[in-house]
Amino acid sequence: MSDDLRDRAASLDAQDELAAHRELFALDDGGVYLDGNSLGALPRHVPDRVADVVARQWGELRIRSWDESGWWTAPERIGDRIAPLVGAAPGQVVVGDSTSVNVFKALVGAVRLADLAGPDRDEIVVDATTFPTDGYIAESAARLTGRRLVPAAPGEVADAVGPRTAAVLLNHVDYRSGRLHDLPGLTAAVHAAGALAVWDLCHSAGALPVGLDAHGVDLAVGCTYKYLNGGPGAPAFLYVAERHQAGFDSPLPGWNSHADPFAMTPGYAAADGALRGRVGTPDILSMLALEAALDVWDGVAIDAVRAKSLALTDFFLECVERHVPGGRVTPVTPRPHAERGSQVSLRCEDAPVVMKELIARGVVGDLRRPDILRFGFTPLYVSFADAERAARVLADVLSVRTG
Protein backbone atom coordinates (compact mmCIF):
# COMPACT_ATOMS: atom_id res chain seq x y z
CA MET A 1 0.00 0.00 0.00
CA SER A 2 2.83 2.41 0.87
CA ASP A 3 4.74 1.60 -2.30
CA ASP A 4 1.98 2.73 -4.66
CA LEU A 5 1.63 6.05 -2.81
CA ARG A 6 5.38 6.58 -2.96
CA ASP A 7 5.36 5.78 -6.66
CA ARG A 8 2.54 8.27 -7.23
CA ALA A 9 4.42 10.91 -5.24
CA ALA A 10 7.52 10.36 -7.39
CA SER A 11 5.43 10.65 -10.56
CA LEU A 12 3.72 13.83 -9.38
CA ASP A 13 7.05 15.37 -8.42
CA ALA A 14 8.47 14.52 -11.85
CA GLN A 15 5.59 16.42 -13.49
CA ASP A 16 5.69 19.39 -11.10
CA GLU A 17 6.48 22.65 -12.92
CA LEU A 18 7.53 24.27 -9.63
CA ALA A 19 9.82 21.44 -8.51
CA ALA A 20 13.04 23.28 -9.43
CA HIS A 21 12.22 26.06 -6.96
CA ARG A 22 12.85 23.68 -4.06
CA GLU A 23 16.59 24.04 -4.69
CA LEU A 24 16.32 27.76 -3.97
CA PHE A 25 15.66 27.07 -0.29
CA ALA A 26 17.79 25.87 2.64
CA LEU A 27 16.11 22.63 3.68
CA ASP A 28 17.27 19.65 5.74
CA ASP A 29 18.14 16.51 3.81
CA GLY A 30 15.54 13.89 4.63
CA GLY A 31 13.40 16.25 6.67
CA VAL A 32 9.88 17.41 5.89
CA TYR A 33 9.08 21.05 6.64
CA LEU A 34 5.33 21.68 6.81
CA ASP A 35 5.32 24.82 8.94
CA GLY A 36 5.65 27.48 6.26
CA ASN A 37 2.25 28.77 7.36
CA SER A 38 4.05 29.97 10.52
CA LEU A 39 7.57 30.67 9.25
CA GLY A 40 8.67 30.21 5.67
CA ALA A 41 11.94 28.48 4.86
CA LEU A 42 15.10 30.48 4.16
CA PRO A 43 15.89 31.18 0.50
CA ARG A 44 19.54 30.17 0.07
CA HIS A 45 20.74 33.47 -1.38
CA VAL A 46 19.39 35.69 1.40
CA PRO A 47 22.35 35.39 3.84
CA ASP A 48 24.79 36.75 1.25
CA ARG A 49 22.46 39.61 0.42
CA VAL A 50 21.99 40.47 4.09
CA ALA A 51 25.74 40.28 4.63
CA ASP A 52 26.15 42.92 1.91
CA VAL A 53 23.54 45.13 3.56
CA VAL A 54 25.35 44.88 6.90
CA ALA A 55 28.99 45.01 5.78
CA ARG A 56 28.88 47.33 2.77
CA GLN A 57 25.67 49.34 2.85
CA TRP A 58 25.72 49.92 6.59
CA GLY A 59 29.41 49.31 7.36
CA GLU A 60 30.94 51.31 4.49
CA LEU A 61 28.34 53.60 2.97
CA ARG A 62 26.58 54.23 6.28
CA ILE A 63 24.18 57.20 6.06
CA ARG A 64 24.73 57.45 2.29
CA SER A 65 22.79 54.20 1.85
CA TRP A 66 19.49 55.96 2.41
CA ASP A 67 19.99 57.39 -1.08
CA GLU A 68 22.70 55.35 -2.76
CA SER A 69 21.38 51.92 -1.69
CA GLY A 70 17.71 52.86 -1.99
CA TRP A 71 16.85 52.44 1.68
CA TRP A 72 14.45 55.36 1.66
CA THR A 73 12.23 54.00 -1.09
CA ALA A 74 12.28 50.38 0.13
CA PRO A 75 8.75 50.34 1.66
CA GLU A 76 6.97 51.21 -1.57
CA ARG A 77 9.47 49.43 -3.85
CA ILE A 78 9.03 46.14 -1.99
CA GLY A 79 5.29 46.79 -1.79
CA ASP A 80 5.17 46.90 -5.58
CA ARG A 81 6.90 43.49 -5.68
CA ILE A 82 4.29 42.00 -3.38
CA ALA A 83 1.38 43.66 -5.20
CA PRO A 84 1.11 41.15 -8.10
CA LEU A 85 1.04 38.25 -5.63
CA VAL A 86 -2.13 39.66 -4.05
CA GLY A 87 -3.70 40.97 -7.24
CA ALA A 88 -2.96 44.67 -6.83
CA ALA A 89 -1.71 47.24 -9.32
CA PRO A 90 1.43 49.20 -8.43
CA GLY A 91 1.23 52.10 -5.99
CA GLN A 92 -1.22 50.53 -3.54
CA VAL A 93 0.97 48.40 -1.24
CA VAL A 94 3.49 49.68 1.27
CA VAL A 95 5.71 47.51 3.49
CA GLY A 96 6.55 48.28 7.11
CA ASP A 97 5.56 47.70 10.73
CA SER A 98 3.95 44.52 12.07
CA THR A 99 0.72 42.93 10.96
CA SER A 100 -0.96 44.09 14.16
CA VAL A 101 0.07 47.71 13.61
CA ASN A 102 -1.18 47.55 10.03
CA VAL A 103 -4.50 46.03 11.13
CA PHE A 104 -4.91 49.01 13.45
CA LYS A 105 -4.05 51.51 10.72
CA ALA A 106 -6.34 49.83 8.20
CA LEU A 107 -9.35 49.41 10.48
CA VAL A 108 -9.27 52.89 12.00
CA GLY A 109 -8.55 54.31 8.57
CA ALA A 110 -11.58 52.45 7.18
CA VAL A 111 -13.84 53.85 9.90
CA ARG A 112 -12.60 57.35 9.17
CA LEU A 113 -13.29 56.82 5.47
CA ALA A 114 -16.82 55.70 6.40
CA ASP A 115 -17.23 58.93 8.38
CA LEU A 116 -16.78 60.86 5.15
CA ALA A 117 -20.00 59.28 3.88
CA GLY A 118 -22.06 60.17 6.93
CA PRO A 119 -22.13 60.12 10.75
CA ASP A 120 -24.58 57.29 11.38
CA ARG A 121 -22.29 54.28 10.94
CA ASP A 122 -21.50 53.41 14.52
CA GLU A 123 -20.60 49.69 14.29
CA ILE A 124 -17.51 47.67 13.41
CA VAL A 125 -18.11 44.05 12.45
CA VAL A 126 -15.25 41.66 13.21
CA ASP A 127 -14.73 38.04 12.26
CA ALA A 128 -15.71 36.15 15.42
CA THR A 129 -13.32 33.32 14.51
CA THR A 130 -10.39 35.63 13.86
CA PHE A 131 -6.80 35.30 15.03
CA PRO A 132 -6.86 36.71 18.58
CA THR A 133 -4.71 39.77 17.87
CA ASP A 134 -7.11 40.97 15.18
CA GLY A 135 -9.90 40.75 17.72
CA TYR A 136 -7.89 42.68 20.29
CA ILE A 137 -7.05 45.37 17.75
CA ALA A 138 -10.68 45.60 16.59
CA GLU A 139 -11.85 46.07 20.18
CA SER A 140 -9.32 48.84 20.72
CA ALA A 141 -10.22 50.48 17.39
CA ALA A 142 -13.90 50.42 18.38
CA ARG A 143 -13.14 52.15 21.70
CA LEU A 144 -10.92 54.70 20.00
CA THR A 145 -13.48 55.60 17.34
CA GLY A 146 -16.55 55.38 19.59
CA ARG A 147 -18.03 52.41 17.72
CA ARG A 148 -19.76 49.29 18.92
CA LEU A 149 -18.00 46.04 18.10
CA VAL A 150 -20.17 43.34 16.51
CA PRO A 151 -18.58 39.86 16.30
CA ALA A 152 -19.92 37.65 13.51
CA ALA A 153 -18.70 34.43 11.94
CA PRO A 154 -17.84 34.89 8.24
CA GLY A 155 -20.94 32.94 7.22
CA GLU A 156 -23.07 35.39 9.22
CA VAL A 157 -21.53 38.62 7.95
CA ALA A 158 -24.12 39.24 5.24
CA ASP A 159 -26.82 39.29 7.91
CA ALA A 160 -24.70 41.25 10.41
CA VAL A 161 -23.93 44.25 8.19
CA GLY A 162 -26.36 47.06 7.57
CA PRO A 163 -26.79 50.85 7.50
CA ARG A 164 -24.98 51.20 10.85
CA THR A 165 -21.86 49.29 9.74
CA ALA A 166 -18.75 51.38 9.13
CA ALA A 167 -16.20 48.65 8.45
CA VAL A 168 -15.76 44.89 8.54
CA LEU A 169 -12.52 43.08 9.44
CA LEU A 170 -12.23 39.55 8.05
CA ASN A 171 -9.61 36.82 7.69
CA HIS A 172 -9.14 35.31 4.25
CA VAL A 173 -8.04 31.91 5.64
CA ASP A 174 -8.87 30.65 9.13
CA TYR A 175 -5.62 30.06 10.99
CA ARG A 176 -6.94 27.00 12.87
CA SER A 177 -8.83 25.05 10.25
CA GLY A 178 -7.35 26.32 7.00
CA ARG A 179 -10.83 27.23 5.73
CA LEU A 180 -10.77 29.73 2.86
CA HIS A 181 -13.47 32.34 3.16
CA ASP A 182 -15.31 33.87 0.22
CA LEU A 183 -13.47 37.14 -0.30
CA PRO A 184 -15.38 38.21 -3.43
CA GLY A 185 -18.80 37.36 -2.00
CA LEU A 186 -18.21 38.82 1.45
CA THR A 187 -16.66 41.98 0.03
CA ALA A 188 -19.72 42.42 -2.18
CA ALA A 189 -22.03 41.93 0.82
CA VAL A 190 -20.11 44.52 2.83
CA HIS A 191 -20.27 47.00 -0.04
CA ALA A 192 -23.98 46.36 -0.53
CA ALA A 193 -24.44 47.57 3.05
CA GLY A 194 -22.40 50.70 2.28
CA ALA A 195 -19.47 49.67 4.49
CA LEU A 196 -15.77 49.09 3.86
CA ALA A 197 -14.06 45.69 3.77
CA VAL A 198 -10.70 45.15 5.48
CA TRP A 199 -9.04 41.78 4.88
CA ASP A 200 -6.27 39.99 6.78
CA LEU A 201 -4.26 38.00 4.21
CA CYS A 202 -1.69 36.46 6.54
CA HIS A 203 -2.58 32.88 5.56
CA SER A 204 -3.27 33.51 1.87
CA ALA A 205 -0.64 35.95 0.53
CA GLY A 206 1.81 33.85 -1.45
CA ALA A 207 -0.34 30.72 -1.25
CA LEU A 208 -3.27 31.48 -3.54
CA PRO A 209 -4.74 34.20 -5.78
CA VAL A 210 -6.34 37.01 -3.78
CA GLY A 211 -7.53 39.51 -6.39
CA LEU A 212 -7.65 42.65 -4.26
CA ASP A 213 -8.26 45.00 -7.20
CA ALA A 214 -10.52 42.64 -9.11
CA HIS A 215 -12.85 42.15 -6.15
CA GLY A 216 -12.91 45.75 -4.98
CA VAL A 217 -11.30 45.24 -1.57
CA ASP A 218 -10.91 48.53 0.28
CA LEU A 219 -7.96 47.85 2.58
CA ALA A 220 -5.91 44.76 3.39
CA VAL A 221 -2.96 43.70 5.49
CA GLY A 222 -0.69 40.69 5.48
CA CYS A 223 2.48 39.30 6.94
CA THR A 224 5.52 38.34 4.89
CA TYR A 225 7.22 35.68 7.02
CA LYS A 226 4.84 32.84 6.15
CA TYR A 227 4.30 31.93 2.49
CA LEU A 228 6.39 34.90 1.31
CA ASN A 229 9.44 33.57 3.21
CA GLY A 230 10.61 36.99 4.40
CA GLY A 231 12.19 35.77 7.64
CA PRO A 232 11.23 35.89 11.33
CA GLY A 233 9.56 39.16 12.21
CA ALA A 234 9.75 40.43 8.62
CA PRO A 235 7.72 43.61 8.13
CA ALA A 236 4.11 43.30 7.10
CA PHE A 237 2.30 45.07 4.26
CA LEU A 238 -0.65 47.41 3.97
CA TYR A 239 -2.87 47.73 0.89
CA VAL A 240 -4.93 50.89 0.38
CA ALA A 241 -7.04 50.84 -2.77
CA GLU A 242 -6.19 53.75 -5.05
CA ARG A 243 -9.72 55.13 -4.84
CA HIS A 244 -9.35 55.56 -1.06
CA GLN A 245 -5.83 56.95 -0.88
CA ALA A 246 -6.74 60.63 -0.96
CA GLY A 247 -9.12 60.16 1.97
CA PHE A 248 -7.05 57.66 3.96
CA ASP A 249 -6.41 59.21 7.38
CA SER A 250 -3.92 57.03 9.22
CA PRO A 251 -4.24 56.93 13.01
CA LEU A 252 -0.42 56.77 13.16
CA PRO A 253 0.79 59.79 11.15
CA GLY A 254 4.55 59.49 11.44
CA TRP A 255 7.25 61.61 9.86
CA ASN A 256 7.85 59.00 7.16
CA SER A 257 4.34 59.51 5.79
CA HIS A 258 4.64 63.31 5.72
CA ALA A 259 4.44 65.01 2.35
CA ASP A 260 7.83 66.63 3.08
CA PRO A 261 9.49 64.48 5.76
CA PHE A 262 12.68 66.51 6.06
CA ALA A 263 10.94 69.86 6.42
CA MET A 264 10.40 68.88 10.08
CA THR A 265 7.36 71.12 10.35
CA PRO A 266 5.13 70.90 13.46
CA GLY A 267 2.02 70.45 11.35
CA TYR A 268 1.27 67.17 9.60
CA ALA A 269 0.56 67.03 5.87
CA ALA A 270 0.02 63.52 4.48
CA ALA A 271 1.98 62.27 1.50
CA ASP A 272 0.16 61.19 -1.62
CA GLY A 273 -0.76 57.59 -2.33
CA ALA A 274 0.07 54.48 -0.36
CA LEU A 275 2.95 56.33 1.32
CA ARG A 276 0.32 57.49 3.81
CA GLY A 277 0.64 54.03 5.31
CA ARG A 278 4.25 54.62 6.39
CA VAL A 279 4.92 55.67 9.98
CA GLY A 280 8.49 55.78 11.28
CA THR A 281 11.96 54.92 10.06
CA PRO A 282 11.85 51.65 8.06
CA ASP A 283 13.39 48.54 9.65
CA ILE A 284 16.03 48.24 6.95
CA LEU A 285 17.78 44.98 7.84
CA SER A 286 14.63 42.86 7.92
CA MET A 287 13.05 44.80 5.06
CA LEU A 288 15.97 44.17 2.71
CA ALA A 289 16.09 40.51 3.76
CA LEU A 290 12.46 40.34 2.64
CA GLU A 291 13.28 42.06 -0.63
CA ALA A 292 15.96 39.48 -1.33
CA ALA A 293 13.63 36.62 -0.40
CA LEU A 294 11.06 37.81 -2.94
CA ASP A 295 13.51 36.91 -5.73
CA VAL A 296 12.25 33.31 -5.50
CA TRP A 297 8.97 34.55 -6.99
CA ASP A 298 10.55 35.72 -10.22
CA GLY A 299 8.74 34.02 -13.09
CA VAL A 300 6.27 32.23 -10.80
CA ALA A 301 2.54 32.45 -11.57
CA ILE A 302 0.34 32.51 -8.48
CA ASP A 303 -2.21 30.34 -10.31
CA ALA A 304 0.45 27.62 -10.64
CA VAL A 305 1.13 27.90 -6.92
CA ARG A 306 -2.57 27.47 -6.18
CA ALA A 307 -2.87 24.46 -8.46
CA LYS A 308 0.03 22.71 -6.75
CA SER A 309 -1.25 23.66 -3.30
CA LEU A 310 -4.58 21.99 -3.96
CA ALA A 311 -2.90 18.92 -5.46
CA LEU A 312 -0.55 18.64 -2.47
CA THR A 313 -3.29 18.96 0.13
CA ASP A 314 -5.54 16.53 -1.78
CA PHE A 315 -2.69 14.01 -1.91
CA PHE A 316 -1.81 14.48 1.76
CA LEU A 317 -5.42 13.91 2.81
CA GLU A 318 -5.51 10.74 0.70
CA CYS A 319 -2.26 9.53 2.26
CA VAL A 320 -3.60 10.21 5.74
CA GLU A 321 -6.72 8.18 4.96
CA ARG A 322 -4.62 5.31 3.64
CA HIS A 323 -1.88 5.32 6.26
CA VAL A 324 -3.38 6.48 9.56
CA PRO A 325 -5.35 4.07 11.74
CA GLY A 326 -9.09 4.67 11.54
CA GLY A 327 -10.53 7.11 14.06
CA ARG A 328 -7.17 8.52 15.18
CA VAL A 329 -7.45 11.82 13.30
CA THR A 330 -10.32 13.82 11.82
CA PRO A 331 -9.69 16.41 9.09
CA VAL A 332 -11.19 19.79 9.94
CA THR A 333 -9.95 21.50 6.78
CA PRO A 334 -12.73 21.63 4.18
CA ARG A 335 -12.54 19.19 1.27
CA PRO A 336 -13.98 21.51 -1.43
CA HIS A 337 -11.20 23.40 -3.16
CA ALA A 338 -13.13 26.66 -3.02
CA GLU A 339 -13.10 26.47 0.78
CA ARG A 340 -9.50 25.36 1.37
CA GLY A 341 -6.38 27.43 1.95
CA SER A 342 -2.90 25.91 1.81
CA GLN A 343 -2.87 23.97 5.08
CA VAL A 344 -4.42 20.81 6.43
CA SER A 345 -5.61 20.69 10.02
CA LEU A 346 -6.32 17.40 11.72
CA ARG A 347 -8.13 16.97 15.01
CA CYS A 348 -6.14 14.52 17.12
CA GLU A 349 -6.21 13.39 20.71
CA ASP A 350 -2.94 14.25 22.49
CA ALA A 351 -2.03 16.63 19.67
CA PRO A 352 0.84 18.33 21.60
CA VAL A 353 2.54 14.98 22.31
CA VAL A 354 1.97 13.73 18.76
CA MET A 355 3.44 16.87 17.19
CA LYS A 356 6.46 16.71 19.48
CA GLU A 357 7.13 13.16 18.31
CA LEU A 358 6.60 14.09 14.66
CA ILE A 359 9.19 16.84 14.96
CA ALA A 360 11.60 14.43 16.66
CA ARG A 361 11.22 12.20 13.59
CA GLY A 362 11.91 15.01 11.15
CA VAL A 363 8.36 16.02 10.19
CA VAL A 364 7.87 19.62 11.29
CA GLY A 365 4.35 21.00 11.58
CA ASP A 366 2.74 22.82 14.46
CA LEU A 367 -0.44 22.72 16.54
CA ARG A 368 -3.21 24.75 18.02
CA ARG A 369 -4.26 23.61 21.45
CA PRO A 370 -5.99 21.61 22.55
CA ASP A 371 -6.29 19.13 19.69
CA ILE A 372 -5.37 20.51 16.25
CA LEU A 373 -2.34 19.37 14.26
CA ARG A 374 -1.51 21.88 11.51
CA PHE A 375 0.44 21.12 8.35
CA GLY A 376 1.25 24.01 6.02
CA PHE A 377 2.00 23.32 2.35
CA THR A 378 4.26 25.87 0.68
CA PRO A 379 4.23 24.90 -3.00
CA LEU A 380 7.57 26.48 -3.85
CA TYR A 381 9.46 23.94 -1.75
CA VAL A 382 7.14 21.20 -0.49
CA SER A 383 7.10 18.05 -2.62
CA PHE A 384 4.57 15.26 -3.02
CA ALA A 385 7.16 12.93 -1.50
CA ASP A 386 7.13 15.21 1.56
CA ALA A 387 3.37 14.85 1.81
CA GLU A 388 3.49 11.06 1.60
CA ARG A 389 6.30 10.77 4.13
CA ALA A 390 4.56 13.11 6.59
CA ALA A 391 1.40 10.97 6.49
CA ARG A 392 3.42 7.79 6.87
CA VAL A 393 5.37 9.08 9.89
CA LEU A 394 2.14 10.36 11.44
CA ALA A 395 0.68 6.88 11.06
CA ASP A 396 3.75 5.36 12.72
CA VAL A 397 3.54 7.77 15.65
CA LEU A 398 -0.16 7.11 16.15
CA SER A 399 0.24 3.35 15.79
CA VAL A 400 2.85 3.32 18.54
CA ARG A 401 0.62 5.39 20.80
CA THR A 402 -2.36 3.17 20.05
CA GLY A 403 -0.30 0.03 20.67
Residue pairs with C-beta under 8 A, 6 or more apart in sequence:
1 322
1 323
2 323
2 392
5 318
5 319
5 322
5 323
5 388
6 385
6 388
8 315
8 384
8 388
9 315
9 383
9 384
9 385
9 387
9 388
10 384
10 385
12 311
12 315
12 384
13 19
13 383
13 384
13 385
16 308
16 383
16 384
17 304
17 308
18 300
18 304
18 305
18 308
18 379
18 380
19 383
21 296
21 300
21 380
21 381
22 380
22 381
22 383
23 44
24 43
24 44
24 45
24 296
24 380
24 381
25 41
25 42
25 43
25 44
25 229
25 296
25 380
25 381
26 41
26 42
26 43
26 44
27 33
27 41
27 381
28 362
30 362
31 362
31 363
31 364
32 362
32 363
32 364
32 386
32 389
32 390
32 393
33 41
33 364
33 381
33 382
33 386
34 363
34 364
34 365
34 375
34 376
34 377
34 382
34 386
34 390
35 364
35 365
35 366
35 374
35 376
36 226
36 227
36 229
36 376
36 377
36 378
36 381
36 382
37 203
37 207
37 226
37 227
37 342
37 343
37 374
37 376
37 378
38 226
38 366
38 376
39 225
39 226
39 232
40 206
40 225
40 226
40 227
40 228
40 229
40 230
40 231
40 293
40 378
41 229
41 378
41 381
42 229
42 231
43 229
43 292
43 293
43 295
43 296
45 292
45 295
46 231
46 289
46 292
46 293
49 288
49 289
49 292
50 285
50 288
50 289
50 292
53 69
53 284
53 285
53 288
53 289
54 285
57 65
57 69
57 71
58 65
58 284
61 68
61 69
65 71
66 72
70 77
71 282
71 284
71 288
72 282
74 95
74 282
74 284
74 287
74 288
74 291
75 94
75 95
75 96
75 256
75 275
75 278
75 282
75 287
76 91
76 93
76 94
76 95
76 274
76 275
77 291
78 95
78 287
78 290
78 291
78 294
79 92
79 93
79 94
79 95
79 237
79 274
80 90
80 91
80 93
81 291
81 294
81 297
82 93
82 95
82 205
82 224
82 228
82 237
82 294
83 89
83 90
83 92
83 93
83 239
84 302
85 205
85 206
85 210
85 228
85 297
85 302
86 93
86 201
86 205
86 210
86 212
86 220
86 222
86 239
87 209
87 210
87 211
87 212
87 213
87 214
87 215
88 212
88 213
88 239
89 213
89 242
91 242
91 273
91 274
92 212
92 213
92 239
92 240
92 241
92 242
92 245
92 274
93 237
93 238
93 239
93 274
94 237
94 238
94 240
94 274
94 275
94 277
94 278
95 224
95 235
95 236
95 237
95 238
95 287
95 290
96 235
96 236
96 237
96 238
96 256
96 277
96 278
96 279
96 282
96 283
96 287
97 105
97 235
97 236
97 238
97 279
98 233
98 235
98 236
99 133
99 200
99 202
99 221
99 222
99 223
99 236
100 133
100 137
101 236
101 252
101 279
102 221
102 236
102 237
102 238
102 277
103 133
103 134
103 137
103 138
103 169
103 198
103 200
103 221
104 137
104 140
104 141
104 251
104 252
105 238
105 250
105 251
105 252
105 277
105 279
106 198
106 219
106 220
106 221
106 238
106 240
107 124
107 137
107 138
107 141
107 167
107 169
107 198
107 219
108 141
108 144
108 145
108 250
108 251
109 219
109 240
109 248
109 249
109 250
109 251
110 166
110 167
110 196
110 198
110 218
110 219
111 121
111 124
111 141
111 145
111 147
111 166
111 167
112 145
112 247
112 248
112 249
112 251
113 196
113 218
113 244
113 247
113 248
113 249
114 121
114 166
114 167
114 195
114 196
115 121
115 166
116 247
117 194
120 163
120 164
121 163
121 164
121 165
121 166
121 194
121 195
122 146
122 147
122 148
122 164
122 166
123 147
123 148
123 149
123 150
123 164
123 165
123 166
124 138
124 141
124 142
124 145
124 147
124 148
124 149
124 150
124 165
124 166
124 167
124 168
124 169
125 150
125 151
125 152
125 157
125 160
125 161
125 165
125 167
125 168
125 169
125 195
126 134
126 135
126 138
126 149
126 150
126 151
126 152
126 168
126 169
127 134
127 151
127 152
127 153
127 154
127 157
127 169
127 170
127 171
128 151
128 152
128 153
128 156
129 153
129 154
129 171
129 174
129 176
130 138
130 169
130 170
130 171
130 200
131 171
131 175
131 200
131 202
134 169
134 171
134 200
135 151
138 149
138 169
139 149
141 147
142 148
142 149
144 251
145 166
147 166
150 160
150 165
152 159
152 160
154 170
154 171
154 181
154 182
154 186
157 168
157 170
157 186
157 189
157 190
158 186
158 189
161 168
161 189
161 190
161 192
161 193
161 195
162 193
163 193
163 194
165 190
165 193
165 194
165 195
166 195
166 196
167 195
167 196
167 197
167 198
168 186
168 190
168 195
168 196
168 197
168 198
169 198
169 200
170 181
170 183
170 186
170 197
170 198
170 199
170 200
171 181
171 199
171 200
171 202
171 203
172 180
172 181
172 183
172 199
172 200
172 201
172 203
172 204
172 210
172 341
173 179
173 180
173 181
173 202
173 203
173 204
173 207
173 341
173 342
173 343
174 181
174 203
174 341
175 202
175 203
175 368
176 332
176 345
176 368
176 372
176 374
177 332
177 333
177 334
177 345
177 372
178 203
178 332
178 333
178 334
178 340
178 341
178 342
178 343
178 344
178 345
178 374
179 333
179 334
179 339
179 340
179 341
180 204
180 208
180 334
180 338
180 339
180 340
180 341
182 338
183 199
183 210
183 211
183 215
183 217
184 211
184 215
186 197
187 197
187 199
187 215
187 216
187 217
188 215
188 216
190 196
190 197
191 197
191 216
196 218
196 219
196 244
197 216
197 217
197 218
197 219
198 218
198 219
198 220
198 221
199 212
199 217
199 219
199 220
199 221
200 220
200 221
200 222
201 210
201 220
201 221
201 222
202 221
202 222
202 223
202 226
203 226
203 227
203 341
203 342
203 343
204 210
204 222
204 227
204 341
204 342
205 222
205 223
205 224
205 226
205 227
205 228
205 237
206 226
206 227
206 228
206 229
206 297
206 305
207 226
207 227
207 305
207 306
207 309
207 341
207 342
207 378
207 379
208 302
208 305
208 306
208 309
208 341
208 342
209 302
209 303
209 306
210 220
212 220
212 239
212 241
213 241
216 241
217 239
217 241
218 241
218 244
219 238
219 239
219 240
219 241
219 244
220 238
220 239
221 236
221 237
221 238
221 239
222 236
222 237
222 239
223 234
223 236
224 230
224 234
224 235
224 236
224 237
224 290
225 231
225 232
225 233
225 234
226 376
227 342
227 378
228 234
228 290
228 293
228 294
229 293
229 296
229 378
229 380
230 286
230 289
230 290
230 293
230 294
231 286
231 289
231 290
231 293
233 286
234 286
234 287
234 289
234 290
234 293
235 282
235 283
235 286
235 287
235 290
238 274
238 277
239 274
240 248
240 274
240 276
240 277
242 273
245 272
245 273
245 274
245 276
246 272
248 270
248 276
248 277
249 270
250 257
250 270
250 276
250 277
250 279
252 279
253 268
253 270
253 279
254 278
254 279
254 280
255 261
255 264
255 280
256 278
256 279
256 280
256 281
256 282
257 270
257 271
257 275
257 276
257 277
257 278
257 279
258 265
258 268
258 269
258 270
258 271
259 269
259 270
259 271
259 272
260 269
270 276
271 278
296 380
300 380
304 379
305 379
305 380
308 379
309 342
309 377
309 379
310 337
310 340
311 384
312 377
312 379
312 382
312 384
312 387
313 333
313 340
313 342
313 343
313 344
313 377
315 384
315 387
315 388
316 344
316 375
316 377
316 387
316 388
316 390
316 391
317 331
317 333
317 335
317 344
319 387
319 388
319 390
319 391
319 392
320 329
320 331
320 344
320 346
320 391
320 394
320 395
322 391
323 391
323 392
323 394
323 395
324 391
324 394
324 395
324 398
325 395
325 398
325 399
325 402
328 348
328 349
328 398
328 402
329 346
329 347
329 348
329 373
329 394
329 398
330 346
330 347
330 348
331 344
331 345
331 346
331 347
332 345
332 346
332 347
332 372
333 340
333 341
333 343
333 344
333 345
334 340
342 376
342 377
342 378
342 379
343 374
343 375
343 376
343 377
344 374
344 375
344 377
345 368
345 372
345 373
345 374
345 375
346 372
346 373
346 375
347 371
347 372
347 373
348 354
348 371
348 372
348 373
348 398
349 371
350 401
351 367
351 369
351 370
351 371
351 372
351 373
352 367
352 369
353 401
354 373
354 394
354 397
354 398
354 401
355 365
355 366
355 367
355 373
357 397
358 364
358 365
358 373
358 390
358 393
358 394
358 397
359 365
361 393
361 396
361 397
362 393
363 389
363 390
363 393
363 394
365 373
365 374
365 375
365 376
365 390
366 374
366 376
367 373
367 374
368 374
373 394
375 390
377 387
